[in-house]
């Protein structure tokens, strides 16, 4: 018996890739992550400070996601506002470091 994972492939796809029932194929899968969207209220704050917006946008996607996830994981609106202010302050002082 062959090793590997079994995956059924429709006949029309097998025909298109010129494979028959029982043939072995190699698949490469890629994670399709949705593009990060900066929440509107945080983006509005950043737009008021173009240099901070430019700095924030220069960060890698992962870092931007971590920052926005932290801000918007706050349970109350007041805490979100506080976290946005702290983030803007850190950006202004360039204390948010790239990993």
N, C-alpha and C positions, 0 to 999 in steps of 0.2 A: 504494500500500500504506500502511496506517495505521502510525503510529509508536507505540511503546510496547512493553510486555511482554505476551506472550500467555499466558493462563492458562485452561485448560480448566475449565468449570463444568458440573457434572452437570445433567441436564435437570430434575430435581425442584427444584434450587435456582433455576435460571433461571425456572421456573414460579412459584416462591414470590416472587421479586423482580420478576416481570412483565417479564422480558427474553427475547429470542429469540436463536437462534444468530446470531452475527455482531454483536450489539449491543455497544456500548462501555460499560463501567462503570468507576467510579473506586473504588479500594480504599484504605483507610487501615489500615496495619498497626501494631500496637503490640507492643513487646517484652514478653514475659511472663516476668519474672524471678522466680525463687522467693524467698520471703521469707527473710531471713537468720536463721539460728538460732545463738544464742550457745552454744558448746560447754559442756557440763555442768560440767566442772571449773573453767572460768573463771567461769561464772555462780555457782558455789558460793563462789568467792573474793569476787566482787562482793557477794553477799548477806550476807557477814560484815561488810561496810562499806556500810550503806544509802545514805550520802551519795555514795559513789563509784558505786554502782549507779545512783542517780538521775542523776548527772552523765553517766555513760556512756550511759544511755538517752536523754538529751537530745540526743546527737549525731545528725547525719544518718545515715541508713542506710549511705551510702557510706563515711563515716568509721569507723563501727563495723565494717564489713566489712574495711576496710584494717587496722584494729588486730587483729582476730581472725585475719585471714589471715596477718599478720606473726607473731603468736604461734604459730600452729599450722603454720606452714611450717618450723619448727625440725625438724632431723633427729633430735634425741634428746629423750627425756623431760626430762632435766636442763635442756636449753636451753629447752624450753617453759616449765618452771617459772621459770627465770630471766627469760624474757620476760614472763610474767604478773606477776612481782614488779616488774619495771621499769615495766610499764604501770600497775599499781596505784600505784606511787610517783609516777609522772608525773600520774596523775589526782588524787592527793592534793595535789600541789603545783600543780595546774591548769596543767601545762606541755604538755598535749596541746591544740593549738590547732585551732579549726575552720577549715576551708578554704573 
